[in-house]
Amino acid sequence: MKRFFMILGVALFSSSVAFATESVLIDFAKLLPDKDGKNSATVIDYSKQAGTSYTAADKALMKTSLAIEEWEVQLASSARTVENQTLSQIKGAKVKGQAAKYADETVMGVRIHFPEFGIHSWALIKPPFDIPAYSTLTKDDGTVADEKKIGGQFDGVGLLKNVGVIKNIQVNVLGRNYPNGLSLVLENEKGEESQIFLGYLNFDGWKSLQWNNPNYQSEVRNRELFVNPLYPKSQPFVKLKGILIHRDGAKEGGDFVSYVKDIKMIYDLAVLERNEDVDDEGTWGILKKREEEKRNFELSKLGGLQVLRALEVKKMAAENGFDQPATQSGNPAADTTPAK
């Protein structure tokens, strides 16, 4: 796993004038599978990266999405045994109808199997692919599914744009009295990662874990003000790289279970929308071309990884066992009826 940078002594990401807004970074209740086990609003088709050696039937299966059960658990290398990785799972979990919060909604259920022996460890709950910042959802015929979301398929689904200084982050999580810690791993438009620690999960029931930026300056007169060039400067964004669970080696190991509903953020806008006298983008088209290049680059990386996984599935053994019982030597059991 890449080295993370703990941003505590300085503000998270650079910004300009402040107009704080609250947005949902991701709500797992909206990531239910609704077609072929996929979440149709977040589907990514990587068949174009597969080449010509695949059949049309193979390419039709080359899709993935942010549906809850497609998320993955990445264990620390010291904990990544076959047993631990197999038992570490992500599932959709429906909240009971009589629950005080989130009744009848589906949340992300997390089970992580840490080593039994005393060792510091971690597990990263991450999406099945690096969430693209400029992806556009297309139909099976290649046309755009939603004209209003060109380049913004994942806006509000693991991705927030026009983000300046982050003021607060909140995660709604259900604890089961485990002493494990929870952090968020975020990435900005420059590819810089930040690890934000929100607290420990040693409680029972739903709780809102919150991080407050200690360097957020509410008084405008005390802020360092500066002017940024406008068009065609791209807007800053923040996207979710994963949810990090920490295990203290002095605490009990083995199974860990928890549930996550959503992640919210309060932040300053990086750029204010303005009514300009001239349509810059209509005249030059710089941002459209730049976003198309970034989107195609992101999809090519995603497609290459998913195609390799598809190939690996084809190479895996399909048989669950032998047709006949085997002896201890591994040979088929012979007829042991004594000769007459």
Helices and strands as residue ranges (DSSP letters): E 20-27, G 28-30, G 40-42, E 44-45, G 47-49, H 56-60, E 63-64, G 68-70, E 72-75, G 77-79, H 82-87, E 89-94, E 106-114, E 121-126, G 147-149, E 159-161, E 163-176, E 181-188, E 193-200, E 204-212, G 220-222, E 237-247, E 254-269, H 280-284, H 286-315
